Amino acid sequence: MNNVGYIGYRDDAKIGIVPIVAVAAAKPIVAIVTTAISFLPTIIPFISRAFQSPAKDSRKIIDALKPQLRNVDARERLGLVIAAGQKISVNAKDVEARELLLWYRQAYPNDYELLLPDDKIYFNNYLLSIRNTRGDGNNMYANLDQAMFTQSEINYNANPIQSITNIISNKNNLLLYGGIALALILLIKK
C-alpha cells in the first residue's frame, strides 16, 4: 500500500495510538506546512485554549512541539516548525523568533543539507514576513537574522541553475543586481 500523503493513526501496542504522517520527498514545503497546521491540534491538544497569556501559551506550544521534532525527517521538521509558528500569537513573535525559530536552527544545524533549496527559501521568507509585520522587541530582529539560512546553505546540493536562480530570487542580494546591471551596461557600451 502506498502511504504517500496519508495522515492517520496506527495502533502500536507498545506506545498506544501513534500519529502517522507520510510525506512524499518532492512535495512542496507549503503542502507540508498546511498538513502540519491541520495536524498540530492532535499533537498539542491545548491549542484551542491558547493565548490567554501570549508568551506563556506560546512557550507551551513550543515545548509540546520540540519532542515531536526528534522523530521526523528534516522536511517534516521544518514544516512542523513553521506550522507551529503560524499558530503562535502575533503578540509573542519575539518568543517564536528566539525559542522556536532560532532554537530550531541551533538544535538542527545540519538540516540544511537535507532540505530542498525551495524549503530553505520558504523558511527565510517566513522569517522576513515576521520581520516586516512586527516591530523589533526583545532582540527579535537579531534572532530572526541568526535563524535565517545563509546563501551557501540555500545552495547546498543545488544544481548550478538552481544556485543562480536562488541567488537572483533572494531579496537580500541588491548588490549582486547592481553588479550585474553595471556589467551589462559596460558590455553594451563596447
C-alpha positions as CSV (number, residue, x, y, z in Angstrom):
1,M,0.0,0.0,0.0
2,N,1.3,3.4,-0.9
3,N,1.0,5.7,2.1
4,V,2.3,8.9,0.5
5,G,0.2,11.8,1.6
6,Y,-1.7,9.6,4.1
7,I,-2.5,11.1,7.5
8,G,-3.9,8.8,10.1
9,Y,-3.2,6.7,13.1
10,R,-1.8,3.3,13.7
11,D,-2.2,1.1,16.7
12,D,1.1,0.4,18.3
13,A,0.8,-2.0,21.3
14,K,4.0,-0.6,23.0
15,I,3.2,3.1,22.7
16,G,-0.5,3.4,22.2
17,I,-2.1,5.4,19.4
18,V,0.7,6.9,17.3
19,P,0.1,9.7,14.7
20,I,1.4,8.8,11.3
21,V,2.4,11.4,8.7
22,A,3.9,10.1,5.5
23,V,5.0,12.8,3.1
24,A,6.5,12.5,-0.3
25,A,10.0,13.8,-0.6
26,A,9.2,16.0,-3.6
27,K,6.1,17.6,-2.0
28,P,6.3,21.4,-1.8
29,I,7.1,22.7,1.7
30,V,3.9,24.7,1.6
31,A,2.0,21.5,1.4
32,I,3.9,20.1,4.3
33,V,3.2,23.2,6.4
34,T,-0.5,23.0,5.5
35,T,-0.6,19.4,6.6
36,A,1.3,20.2,9.8
37,I,-1.1,23.0,10.6
38,S,-4.1,20.7,10.4
39,F,-2.1,18.0,12.4
40,L,-0.9,20.3,15.2
41,P,-4.2,20.2,17.2
42,T,-3.7,16.5,17.7
43,I,-0.2,17.0,18.9
44,I,-1.0,20.0,21.0
45,P,-4.4,19.5,22.5
46,F,-4.4,22.7,24.5
47,I,-4.0,24.9,21.4
48,S,-7.7,25.9,21.4
49,R,-7.3,27.3,24.9
50,A,-4.1,29.1,24.0
51,F,-3.3,32.8,24.0
52,Q,-4.8,33.9,27.3
53,S,-1.2,34.9,28.1
54,P,0.6,35.1,24.7
55,A,4.2,34.4,25.8
56,K,3.3,31.7,28.3
57,D,0.9,30.0,25.9
58,S,3.5,30.2,23.0
59,R,6.1,28.5,25.2
60,K,3.6,25.7,25.9
61,I,3.1,25.2,22.2
62,I,6.9,25.2,21.6
63,D,7.6,22.9,24.5
64,A,5.0,20.4,23.3
65,L,6.3,20.5,19.7
66,K,10.1,20.0,20.5
67,P,9.9,16.3,21.4
68,Q,7.9,15.6,18.2
69,L,10.7,17.1,16.0
70,R,13.2,14.3,17.0
71,N,11.2,11.6,15.3
72,V,10.6,13.1,11.8
73,D,12.8,13.9,8.8
74,A,14.2,17.3,8.1
75,R,11.4,18.4,5.7
76,E,8.6,17.4,8.1
77,R,10.5,19.0,11.0
78,L,10.8,22.3,9.1
79,G,7.1,22.1,8.2
80,L,6.1,21.5,11.8
81,V,8.3,24.4,13.0
82,I,6.7,26.8,10.5
83,A,3.2,25.5,11.2
84,A,3.6,25.9,15.0
85,G,5.0,29.4,14.4
86,Q,1.8,30.3,12.5
87,K,-0.2,29.2,15.5
88,I,1.7,31.5,17.8
89,S,0.0,34.7,18.8
90,V,1.2,37.8,16.9
91,N,1.8,39.3,20.4
92,A,4.5,36.7,21.1
93,K,6.5,36.7,17.8
94,D,9.6,37.6,19.8
95,V,9.2,34.4,21.7
96,E,8.7,32.5,18.5
97,A,11.9,34.0,17.0
98,R,14.1,33.2,19.9
99,E,12.6,30.0,21.4
100,L,11.3,28.2,18.2
101,L,12.9,29.5,15.0
102,L,16.4,30.3,16.3
103,W,16.3,27.2,18.6
104,Y,15.4,25.0,15.6
105,R,18.4,26.3,13.6
106,Q,20.7,25.7,16.5
107,A,19.3,22.3,17.5
108,Y,19.3,21.0,14.0
109,P,22.2,22.8,12.4
110,N,22.7,20.2,9.6
111,D,19.1,20.1,8.4
112,Y,20.1,22.5,5.5
113,E,22.0,19.5,4.0
114,L,18.7,17.5,3.7
115,L,16.3,20.3,2.8
116,L,15.5,21.4,-0.8
117,P,16.6,24.9,-1.7
118,D,12.9,25.9,-2.1
119,D,12.3,24.8,1.5
120,K,15.1,27.0,2.8
121,I,13.9,30.0,0.8
122,Y,10.3,29.4,2.1
123,F,11.6,29.4,5.7
124,N,13.6,32.6,5.1
125,N,10.6,34.3,3.5
126,Y,8.5,33.2,6.6
127,L,11.1,34.9,8.8
128,L,11.1,38.0,6.6
129,S,7.3,38.2,6.8
130,I,7.5,38.2,10.6
131,R,10.1,40.9,10.5
132,N,8.1,43.0,8.0
133,T,4.9,42.9,10.0
134,R,6.1,43.3,13.6
135,G,8.3,45.9,15.3
136,D,11.5,44.8,16.9
137,G,11.4,43.9,20.6
138,N,13.5,41.7,22.8
139,N,16.1,41.3,20.0
140,M,13.6,39.7,17.7
141,Y,15.2,41.1,14.5
142,A,18.6,39.8,15.6
143,N,17.2,36.4,16.4
144,L,15.4,36.2,13.1
145,D,18.6,37.2,11.2
146,Q,20.5,34.4,13.1
147,A,17.8,31.9,12.3
148,M,17.9,32.5,8.5
149,F,19.6,30.1,6.1
150,T,22.7,31.6,4.5
151,Q,23.0,31.8,0.8
152,S,25.6,29.0,0.8
153,E,23.2,26.8,2.9
154,I,20.4,27.5,0.5
155,N,22.6,26.5,-2.4
156,Y,23.9,23.4,-0.7
157,N,23.4,20.4,-3.1
158,A,21.6,22.7,-5.6
159,N,22.4,22.2,-9.2
160,P,24.1,25.2,-10.9
161,I,20.9,26.5,-12.5
162,Q,19.1,26.4,-9.1
163,S,22.0,28.2,-7.5
164,I,21.8,31.0,-10.0
165,T,18.0,31.2,-9.6
166,N,18.3,31.2,-5.8
167,I,20.8,34.0,-5.8
168,I,18.7,36.1,-8.2
169,S,15.4,35.4,-6.3
170,N,16.9,36.2,-2.9
171,K,15.7,39.7,-2.0
172,N,18.8,40.4,0.1
173,N,21.2,40.5,-2.9
174,L,20.6,44.0,-4.2
175,L,24.4,44.4,-4.6
176,L,24.5,41.5,-6.9
177,Y,21.8,43.0,-9.1
178,G,23.7,46.3,-9.2
179,G,26.9,44.4,-10.3
180,I,25.0,42.6,-13.0
181,A,23.4,45.8,-14.3
182,L,26.8,47.5,-14.3
183,A,28.4,44.6,-16.2
184,L,25.6,44.7,-18.8
185,I,26.0,48.4,-19.2
186,L,29.7,48.0,-19.8
187,L,29.1,45.2,-22.3
188,I,26.5,47.2,-24.2
189,K,28.8,50.2,-24.5
190,K,31.6,48.1,-26.1
